[in-house]
Amino acid sequence: MKGVRGAALAFVVSTLASLGLATAYVLGDQPQLEGVLLGLALGGLAVGLITWARNLMPSGPYTQAREPTAGQAWEREEMEEVFEEG
């Protein structure tokens, strides 16, 4: 649950900062506040996505089992010729 709460908190911070940024932009004449809110919005989004990926997504390399695909004999011979030619 730690990952869920962390990601949710980061997304809430990002949402609130985005709404504050929109309000500050409409009111105007506060570029420093807009910069801080933009940083919080993007930072919250980044932290939320990283937390989600590390704690909530399954980990480990997964490979899909597939049947071997054997090409035709003439295809293999042609490929070998092209490979040898360079």
N, CA, C and O atoms as CSV, one atom per row, in Angstrom:
chain,resi,resn,atom,element,x,y,z
A,1,MET,N,N,0.818,-1.201,0.000
A,1,MET,CA,C,0.000,0.000,0.000
A,1,MET,C,C,0.854,1.254,0.000
A,1,MET,O,O,0.368,2.334,-0.335
A,2,LYS,N,N,2.128,1.124,0.374
A,2,LYS,CA,C,3.000,2.284,0.394
A,2,LYS,C,C,3.124,2.894,-1.008
A,2,LYS,O,O,3.097,4.114,-1.171
A,3,GLY,N,N,3.258,2.037,-2.001
A,3,GLY,CA,C,3.385,2.517,-3.374
A,3,GLY,C,C,2.131,3.194,-3.873
A,3,GLY,O,O,2.197,4.189,-4.594
A,4,VAL,N,N,0.978,2.651,-3.486
A,4,VAL,CA,C,-0.295,3.236,-3.922
A,4,VAL,C,C,-0.457,4.618,-3.318
A,4,VAL,O,O,-0.817,5.568,-4.014
A,5,ARG,N,N,-0.194,4.730,-2.038
A,5,ARG,CA,C,-0.344,6.037,-1.375
A,5,ARG,C,C,0.652,7.048,-1.906
A,5,ARG,O,O,0.306,8.212,-2.107
A,6,GLY,N,N,1.876,6.623,-2.133
A,6,GLY,CA,C,2.893,7.532,-2.653
A,6,GLY,C,C,2.556,8.035,-4.038
A,6,GLY,O,O,2.675,9.229,-4.315
A,7,ALA,N,N,2.135,7.133,-4.912
A,7,ALA,CA,C,1.772,7.534,-6.265
A,7,ALA,C,C,0.542,8.427,-6.252
A,7,ALA,O,O,0.487,9.420,-6.977
A,8,ALA,N,N,-0.451,8.076,-5.427
A,8,ALA,CA,C,-1.668,8.886,-5.353
A,8,ALA,C,C,-1.355,10.281,-4.820
A,8,ALA,O,O,-1.881,11.268,-5.334
A,9,LEU,N,N,-0.514,10.374,-3.805
A,9,LEU,CA,C,-0.142,11.679,-3.252
A,9,LEU,C,C,0.583,12.514,-4.304
A,9,LEU,O,O,0.313,13.707,-4.442
A,10,ALA,N,N,1.484,11.908,-5.030
A,10,ALA,CA,C,2.218,12.637,-6.071
A,10,ALA,C,C,1.278,13.125,-7.165
A,10,ALA,O,O,1.436,14.241,-7.660
A,11,PHE,N,N,0.304,12.307,-7.548
A,11,PHE,CA,C,-0.645,12.728,-8.582
A,11,PHE,C,C,-1.583,13.820,-8.068
A,11,PHE,O,O,-1.978,14.705,-8.828
A,12,VAL,N,N,-1.938,13.765,-6.794
A,12,VAL,CA,C,-2.775,14.824,-6.216
A,12,VAL,C,C,-2.004,16.141,-6.179
A,12,VAL,O,O,-2.550,17.192,-6.516
A,13,VAL,N,N,-0.738,16.088,-5.770
A,13,VAL,CA,C,0.093,17.300,-5.766
A,13,VAL,C,C,0.210,17.859,-7.180
A,13,VAL,O,O,0.120,19.071,-7.381
A,14,SER,N,N,0.409,16.991,-8.146
A,14,SER,CA,C,0.515,17.427,-9.532
A,14,SER,C,C,-0.778,18.079,-10.013
A,14,SER,O,O,-0.746,19.101,-10.698
A,15,THR,N,N,-1.909,17.489,-9.653
A,15,THR,CA,C,-3.198,18.040,-10.068
A,15,THR,C,C,-3.438,19.404,-9.438
A,15,THR,O,O,-3.840,20.343,-10.125
A,16,LEU,N,N,-3.196,19.520,-8.150
A,16,LEU,CA,C,-3.409,20.797,-7.469
A,16,LEU,C,C,-2.469,21.880,-8.002
A,16,LEU,O,O,-2.871,23.029,-8.185
A,17,ALA,N,N,-1.223,21.503,-8.247
A,17,ALA,CA,C,-0.276,22.465,-8.799
A,17,ALA,C,C,-0.683,22.883,-10.208
A,17,ALA,O,O,-0.501,24.040,-10.586
A,18,SER,N,N,-1.228,21.959,-10.984
A,18,SER,CA,C,-1.682,22.294,-12.338
A,18,SER,C,C,-2.858,23.262,-12.296
A,18,SER,O,O,-2.918,24.210,-13.079
A,19,LEU,N,N,-3.789,23.020,-11.383
A,19,LEU,CA,C,-4.916,23.947,-11.237
A,19,LEU,C,C,-4.438,25.317,-10.756
A,19,LEU,O,O,-4.914,26.348,-11.231
A,20,GLY,N,N,-3.506,25.323,-9.820
A,20,GLY,CA,C,-2.936,26.590,-9.363
A,20,GLY,C,C,-2.192,27.304,-10.471
A,20,GLY,O,O,-2.254,28.530,-10.570
A,21,LEU,N,N,-1.485,26.553,-11.310
A,21,LEU,CA,C,-0.776,27.145,-12.442
A,21,LEU,C,C,-1.753,27.785,-13.413
A,21,LEU,O,O,-1.515,28.892,-13.897
A,22,ALA,N,N,-2.842,27.102,-13.699
A,22,ALA,CA,C,-3.839,27.672,-14.605
A,22,ALA,C,C,-4.415,28.964,-14.033
A,22,ALA,O,O,-4.615,29.936,-14.761
A,23,THR,N,N,-4.678,28.973,-12.741
A,23,THR,CA,C,-5.211,30.173,-12.097
A,23,THR,C,C,-4.189,31.306,-12.124
A,23,THR,O,O,-4.533,32.447,-12.433
A,24,ALA,N,N,-2.948,30.998,-11.803
A,24,ALA,CA,C,-1.900,32.019,-11.814
A,24,ALA,C,C,-1.668,32.556,-13.223
A,24,ALA,O,O,-1.379,33.740,-13.395
A,25,TYR,N,N,-1.790,31.701,-14.221
A,25,TYR,CA,C,-1.602,32.136,-15.604
A,25,TYR,C,C,-2.711,33.084,-16.032
A,25,TYR,O,O,-2.460,34.089,-16.696
A,26,VAL,N,N,-3.941,32.757,-15.646
A,26,VAL,CA,C,-5.075,33.609,-16.022
A,26,VAL,C,C,-4.966,34.966,-15.326
A,26,VAL,O,O,-5.238,35.996,-15.943
A,27,LEU,N,N,-4.574,34.980,-14.063
A,27,LEU,CA,C,-4.449,36.238,-13.332
A,27,LEU,C,C,-3.253,37.050,-13.813
A,27,LEU,O,O,-3.290,38.280,-13.791
A,28,GLY,N,N,-2.205,36.382,-14.243
A,28,GLY,CA,C,-1.038,37.026,-14.847
A,28,GLY,C,C,-0.144,37.745,-13.859
A,28,GLY,O,O,-0.450,37.826,-12.669
A,29,ASP,N,N,0.976,38.271,-14.366
A,29,ASP,CA,C,1.955,39.070,-13.627
A,29,ASP,C,C,2.578,38.339,-12.442
A,29,ASP,O,O,2.970,38.984,-11.470
A,30,GLN,N,N,2.682,37.017,-12.494
A,30,GLN,CA,C,3.341,36.260,-11.435
A,30,GLN,C,C,4.179,35.136,-12.046
A,30,GLN,O,O,3.906,33.958,-11.813
A,31,PRO,N,N,5.198,35.500,-12.826
A,31,PRO,CA,C,5.959,34.451,-13.519
A,31,PRO,C,C,6.726,33.534,-12.565
A,31,PRO,O,O,6.919,32.358,-12.874
A,32,GLN,N,N,7.164,34.042,-11.421
A,32,GLN,CA,C,7.892,33.180,-10.492
A,32,GLN,C,C,6.971,32.130,-9.875
A,32,GLN,O,O,7.355,30.970,-9.724
A,33,LEU,N,N,5.772,32.536,-9.525
A,33,LEU,CA,C,4.791,31.591,-8.990
A,33,LEU,C,C,4.413,30.558,-10.047
A,33,LEU,O,O,4.254,29.376,-9.743
A,34,GLU,N,N,4.270,31.015,-11.291
A,34,GLU,CA,C,3.961,30.088,-12.381
A,34,GLU,C,C,5.082,29.060,-12.547
A,34,GLU,O,O,4.818,27.881,-12.780
A,35,GLY,N,N,6.325,29.508,-12.427
A,35,GLY,CA,C,7.453,28.596,-12.548
A,35,GLY,C,C,7.477,27.563,-11.440
A,35,GLY,O,O,7.738,26.385,-11.684
A,36,VAL,N,N,7.205,28.004,-10.222
A,36,VAL,CA,C,7.176,27.077,-9.090
A,36,VAL,C,C,6.054,26.064,-9.261
A,36,VAL,O,O,6.250,24.870,-9.037
A,37,LEU,N,N,4.878,26.542,-9.660
A,37,LEU,CA,C,3.743,25.630,-9.831
A,37,LEU,C,C,3.964,24.673,-10.992
A,37,LEU,O,O,3.565,23.511,-10.923
A,38,LEU,N,N,4.599,25.152,-12.060
A,38,LEU,CA,C,4.914,24.264,-13.183
A,38,LEU,C,C,5.895,23.182,-12.753
A,38,LEU,O,O,5.750,22.018,-13.128
A,39,GLY,N,N,6.896,23.570,-11.964
A,39,GLY,CA,C,7.847,22.586,-11.443
A,39,GLY,C,C,7.178,21.561,-10.548
A,39,GLY,O,O,7.474,20.369,-10.638
A,40,LEU,N,N,6.276,22.016,-9.682
A,40,LEU,CA,C,5.546,21.083,-8.822
A,40,LEU,C,C,4.649,20.152,-9.629
A,40,LEU,O,O,4.551,18.961,-9.334
A,41,ALA,N,N,3.996,20.703,-10.650
A,41,ALA,CA,C,3.097,19.880,-11.463
A,41,ALA,C,C,3.868,18.795,-12.208
A,41,ALA,O,O,3.483,17.626,-12.185
A,42,LEU,N,N,4.945,19.182,-12.862
A,42,LEU,CA,C,5.721,18.199,-13.626
A,42,LEU,C,C,6.494,17.264,-12.708
A,42,LEU,O,O,6.628,16.075,-12.995
A,43,GLY,N,N,6.999,17.799,-11.609
A,43,GLY,CA,C,7.714,16.962,-10.646
A,43,GLY,C,C,6.793,15.943,-10.003
A,43,GLY,O,O,7.169,14.782,-9.836
A,44,GLY,N,N,5.582,16.368,-9.639
A,44,GLY,CA,C,4.617,15.435,-9.061
A,44,GLY,C,C,4.237,14.340,-10.040
A,44,GLY,O,O,4.090,13.178,-9.661
A,45,LEU,N,N,4.080,14.716,-11.298
A,45,LEU,CA,C,3.775,13.721,-12.320
A,45,LEU,C,C,4.918,12.723,-12.469
A,45,LEU,O,O,4.687,11.517,-12.563
A,46,ALA,N,N,6.155,13.228,-12.490
A,46,ALA,CA,C,7.314,12.347,-12.636
A,46,ALA,C,C,7.454,11.411,-11.437
A,46,ALA,O,O,7.677,10.212,-11.605
A,47,VAL,N,N,7.325,11.955,-10.235
A,47,VAL,CA,C,7.444,11.128,-9.030
A,47,VAL,C,C,6.332,10.082,-8.987
A,47,VAL,O,O,6.570,8.934,-8.611
A,48,GLY,N,N,5.123,10.479,-9.371
A,48,GLY,CA,C,4.008,9.530,-9.390
A,48,GLY,C,C,4.235,8.389,-10.369
A,48,GLY,O,O,3.968,7.229,-10.053
A,49,LEU,N,N,4.723,8.716,-11.548
A,49,LEU,CA,C,4.972,7.669,-12.545
A,49,LEU,C,C,6.116,6.750,-12.128
A,49,LEU,O,O,6.049,5.538,-12.334
A,50,ILE,N,N,7.161,7.323,-11.545
A,50,ILE,CA,C,8.283,6.490,-11.091
A,50,ILE,C,C,7.846,5.590,-9.947
A,50,ILE,O,O,8.182,4.406,-9.923
A,51,THR,N,N,7.091,6.148,-8.992
A,51,THR,CA,C,6.598,5.342,-7.874
A,51,THR,C,C,5.705,4.223,-8.374
A,51,THR,O,O,5.799,3.089,-7.906
A,52,TRP,N,N,4.846,4.537,-9.316
A,52,TRP,CA,C,3.947,3.544,-9.906
A,52,TRP,C,C,4.771,2.420,-10.548
A,52,TRP,O,O,4.506,1.238,-10.325
A,53,ALA,N,N,5.762,2.802,-11.341
A,53,ALA,CA,C,6.553,1.804,-12.066
A,53,ALA,C,C,7.357,0.915,-11.121
A,53,ALA,O,O,7.459,-0.292,-11.344
A,54,ARG,N,N,7.920,1.493,-10.084
A,54,ARG,CA,C,8.765,0.711,-9.182
A,54,ARG,C,C,7.974,-0.167,-8.225
A,54,ARG,O,O,8.404,-1.277,-7.913
A,55,ASN,N,N,6.833,0.308,-7.756
A,55,ASN,CA,C,6.125,-0.400,-6.694
A,55,ASN,C,C,4.864,-1.129,-7.138
A,55,ASN,O,O,4.450,-2.083,-6.480
A,56,LEU,N,N,4.249,-0.712,-8.221
A,56,LEU,CA,C,2.955,-1.285,-8.582
A,56,LEU,C,C,2.988,-2.159,-9.833
A,56,LEU,O,O,2.099,-2.987,-10.029
A,57,MET,N,N,3.986,-1.989,-10.666
A,57,MET,CA,C,4.078,-2.803,-11.874
A,57,MET,C,C,4.831,-4.094,-11.560
A,57,MET,O,O,5.715,-4.092,-10.704
A,58,PRO,N,N,4.500,-5.188,-12.230
A,58,PRO,CA,C,5.241,-6.431,-12.002
A,58,PRO,C,C,6.694,-6.269,-12.453
A,58,PRO,O,O,6.978,-5.610,-13.453
A,59,SER,N,N,7.597,-6.878,-11.703
A,59,SER,CA,C,9.010,-6.727,-12.032
A,59,SER,C,C,9.545,-8.008,-12.651
A,59,SER,O,O,8.959,-9.085,-12.534
A,60,GLY,N,N,10.647,-7.850,-13.296
A,60,GLY,CA,C,11.304,-9.008,-13.872
A,60,GLY,C,C,11.199,-9.046,-15.381
A,60,GLY,O,O,10.214,-8.578,-15.952
A,61,PRO,N,N,12.195,-9.593,-16.020
A,61,PRO,CA,C,12.107,-9.748,-17.470
A,61,PRO,C,C,11.190,-10.920,-17.816
A,61,PRO,O,O,11.351,-12.029,-17.307
A,62,TYR,N,N,10.263,-10.657,-18.659
A,62,TYR,CA,C,9.325,-11.696,-19.080
A,62,TYR,C,C,9.533,-11.975,-20.554
A,62,TYR,O,O,9.714,-11.060,-21.357
A,63,THR,N,N,9.504,-13.241,-20.893
A,63,THR,CA,C,9.609,-13.631,-22.294
A,63,THR,C,C,8.394,-14.459,-22.661
A,63,THR,O,O,7.892,-15.258,-21.871
A,64,GLN,N,N,7.950,-14.247,-23.855
A,64,GLN,CA,C,6.788,-14.980,-24.336
A,64,GLN,C,C,7.259,-16.251,-25.029
A,64,GLN,O,O,8.155,-16.207,-25.873
A,65,ALA,N,N,6.663,-17.371,-24.679
A,65,ALA,CA,C,7.027,-18.640,-25.303
A,65,ALA,C,C,6.490,-18.665,-26.736
A,65,ALA,O,O,5.310,-18.413,-26.980
A,66,ARG,N,N,7.372,-18.968,-27.657
A,66,ARG,CA,C,6.978,-19.026,-29.064
A,66,ARG,C,C,7.500,-20.312,-29.684
A,66,ARG,O,O,8.513,-20.868,-29.260
A,67,GLU,N,N,6.792,-20.757,-30.680
A,67,GLU,CA,C,7.263,-21.913,-31.426
A,67,GLU,C,C,8.345,-21.461,-32.398
A,67,GLU,O,O,8.258,-20.365,-32.950
A,68,PRO,N,N,9.358,-22.286,-32.612
A,68,PRO,CA,C,10.405,-21.885,-33.560
A,68,PRO,C,C,9.836,-21.779,-34.969
A,68,PRO,O,O,9.009,-22.587,-35.391
A,69,THR,N,N,10.291,-20.786,-35.665
A,69,THR,CA,C,9.851,-20.591,-37.045
A,69,THR,C,C,10.990,-20.992,-37.974
A,69,THR,O,O,11.994,-20.287,-38.083
A,70,ALA,N,N,10.830,-22.081,-38.612
A,70,ALA,CA,C,11.846,-22.567,-39.541
A,70,ALA,C,C,11.498,-22.062,-40.932
A,70,ALA,O,O,10.399,-22.291,-41.436
A,71,GLY,N,N,12.445,-21.378,-41.536
A,71,GLY,CA,C,12.233,-20.890,-42.886
A,71,GLY,C,C,12.424,-22.003,-43.904
A,71,GLY,O,O,12.870,-23.103,-43.579
A,72,GLN,N,N,12.082,-21.696,-45.108
A,72,GLN,CA,C,12.274,-22.652,-46.195
A,72,GLN,C,C,13.771,-22.809,-46.460
A,72,GLN,O,O,14.556,-21.909,-46.164
A,73,ALA,N,N,14.155,-23.934,-47.010
A,73,ALA,CA,C,15.571,-24.204,-47.280
A,73,ALA,C,C,16.152,-23.180,-48.242
A,73,ALA,O,O,17.280,-22.725,-48.057
A,74,TRP,N,N,15.396,-22.815,-49.262
A,74,TRP,CA,C,15.914,-21.852,-50.241
A,74,TRP,C,C,16.067,-20.467,-49.610
A,74,TRP,O,O,16.951,-19.710,-50.009
A,75,GLU,N,N,15.223,-20.120,-48.634
A,75,GLU,CA,C,15.351,-18.833,-47.949
A,75,GLU,C,C,16.632,-18.794,-47.117
A,75,GLU,O,O,17.340,-17.787,-47.100
A,76,ARG,N,N,16.920,-19.894,-46.431
A,76,ARG,CA,C,18.134,-19.955,-45.618
A,76,ARG,C,C,19.382,-19.875,-46.499
A,76,ARG,O,O,20.340,-19.179,-46.163
A,77,GLU,N,N,19.365,-20.591,-47.629
A,77,GLU,CA,C,20.511,-20.555,-48.533
A,77,GLU,C,C,20.712,-19.149,-49.099
A,77,GLU,O,O,21.841,-18.667,-49.198
A,78,GLU,N,N,19.624,-18.506,-49.465
A,78,GLU,CA,C,19.714,-17.150,-50.007
A,78,GLU,C,C,20.246,-16.184,-48.947
A,78,GLU,O,O,21.061,-15.312,-49.249
A,79,MET,N,N,19.788,-16.341,-47.726
A,79,MET,CA,C,20.249,-15.484,-46.650
A,79,MET,C,C,21.730,-15.702,-46.384
A,79,MET,O,O,22.458,-14.739,-46.143
A,80,GLU,N,N,22.191,-16.949,-46.423
A,80,GLU,CA,C,23.600,-17.227,-46.213
A,80,GLU,C,C,24.450,-16.605,-47.295
A,80,GLU,O,O,25.529,-16.083,-47.015
A,81,GLU,N,N,23.969,-16.656,-48.560
A,81,GLU,CA,C,24.706,-16.031,-49.659
A,81,GLU,C,C,24.811,-14.522,-49.480
A,81,GLU,O,O,25.879,-13.944,-49.680
A,82,VAL,N,N,23.733,-13.898,-49.115
A,82,VAL,CA,C,23.740,-12.445,-48.915
A,82,VAL,C,C,24.637,-12.098,-47.733
A,82,VAL,O,O,25.357,-11.101,-47.772
A,83,PHE,N,N,24.597,-12.899,-46.702
A,83,PHE,CA,C,25.420,-12.642,-45.531
A,83,PHE,C,C,26.900,-12.762,-45.856
A,83,PHE,O,O,27.704,-11.955,-45.390
A,84,GLU,N,N,27.269,-13.763,-46.653
A,84,GLU,CA,C,28.664,-13.969,-47.005
A,84,GLU,C,C,29.167,-12.870,-47.930
A,84,GLU,O,O,30.340,-12.503,-47.866
A,85,GLU,N,N,28.290,-12.331,-48.800
A,85,GLU,CA,C,28.691,-11.254,-49.700
A,85,GLU,C,C,28.977,-9.977,-48.920
A,85,GLU,O,O,29.811,-9.175,-49.340
A,86,GLY,N,N,28.314,-9.779,-47.819
A,86,GLY,CA,C,28.553,-8.597,-46.976
A,86,GLY,C,C,27.565,-7.576,-47.271
A,86,GLY,O,O,27.589,-6.502,-46.669
